[in-house]
């Protein structure tokens, strides 16, 4: 008789525990579903970009840079075009056009350049794939320095 009573108490406790566990698990899943999902980004590298600096029709030096950029992973999967060549090309065009301002490597000029590269690449790709530009390296090499190395 005592066995039957102990067995029924154990069954009742396990049933109550199972119901409590299921309710708390369902509540935690519902909370996670309500949170907005953050876009997943991936860091990619562009090829090295070497931009000649012209002054009065002659090459006075080169700006050599390598860029890293963050891109939306979902948009990369659905695209047949990779953004790295577009980032390098847009950087070349903008640096070449803005060389006198950028040669001094002042922070506001680089920040503006970064924003312009992002907007230019996204406009050319037709969607907001590139999220941010990071400067991995930035070097100005004069023509005289290039001649010394050869």
N, C-alpha and C positions, 0 to 999 in steps of 0.2 A: 504494500500500500504506500509506504514511504517512497519507494522507487517511482511509482506512478506520479505522485505529487511533485517530486524533484524533477522528473522528466517534463511534466507540464509547465513548471516554472521556467526551466531551461528553454523550452520551445517558445514560451511567451517572451522571454527576454531576447532571444535571438530574432524573433519577428519584429519586436519594437526597435531593436538595434538596426536591423536591415532597413526598416521604413525610415528611420532617422537618417541613416547614411544616404539613402536614395534621395531624400528631400534636400539635404544639404549639398549633395553633389549637383543636383539639378539647379539649385539656386546659384552655385558658383559658375556653372556653364552659362547661365542666362546673363550674369554680370559681365563675363568675358565677351559675349556676343554683342553687348551694347557698346563696348568700347570701339572707337573708330580705329581702323587698321592703318598703321603708318605705312607710307609707300616704301618699298624696299629699294635701296640704292646700291650701286656697285661702283667701286673706284677703278677707273681705267686710265691707261697712259696714252698720250699722243706720241707720235714720232718726234724726234729732235727737229726743231724749227730754227733755221739760220736765216736771218733777215739782213740784207745789206743796208747800210746807212749811207745815203748819198748826200753830198754837199757840193753844190755848184757843178753837178754832172759827174763827180768822181766819187768812188767808194772810199769812205773815210774809216769804216769799221763794220763790225757785224754784231748784231744782238743774237745770241744763241740761247735758246730756252727749250725746256721740256715741261710740258704741262700734264697734270693729272686732272681728271674730272670725274664728278659723280654723275651717274646716269641711272634712270629708272629701270630696274631689272625687268619688269613686266613689258615695258615698251621695247626693250632691247630684244626680248624673245620673239616678239611679233614682227620685227623689222628685218628686212633682208639687207639693209644698209647699216654698217657700223658707223658710229659717230666720230671715231678717232681721226680719220682723214679730214672730215669737215672741221673739227676743232683745230687741227694743224693749219688748214688752209685759211680759216677765218682769223686765226692768230697772226699768220703771216700778213694778210691783207691789212689788218688793223695796225699792227706794229709798223709796217712799211709806211702807212699813211700818217701815223702819229709819231714817227721817229724822233723829231726834235723834242717833243714833250716827254716821251718815255725814256729817252737815253739817260736822263738824270735819275731814273728809277725811284721817283718820289711815290710815296704810298698812295695818295689819292689818284694819281694817274694809273697805277697798276690796278687799283680797285675798280676804277671806271673801265679799264681795258677788260678786266675779268667779266664784268657785267655785260659789256658789249659783245664779247665772244659768246657768252651763253645765249643772249637774245638773237644774235646772228645765226648761230648754229641751229637753234630751235626753229627759227623762221625758215631756214633752208630745208630742214628735215620735215617741216610741216606739223610737228608736235613737240611737246615739252619733254624731250628725252634727257637733255643735259640739265642738271640742276645747279652745279657750281663748278668753278674752275679753281684749281690749286696750282701754284707755281712751284714745280719741283726744283728747277734750277733757272737761273737768269744771269747771263754773263754778257758784258760788253767787251769785245776784243777789237782793238784798233788795227788799222792796216799795217802799221809798223810792227806790232806784236806778231801778226801773222807772217810777215816777212822774216822775222827773227827765227821763227820755229822751222822754217823750210830750209 
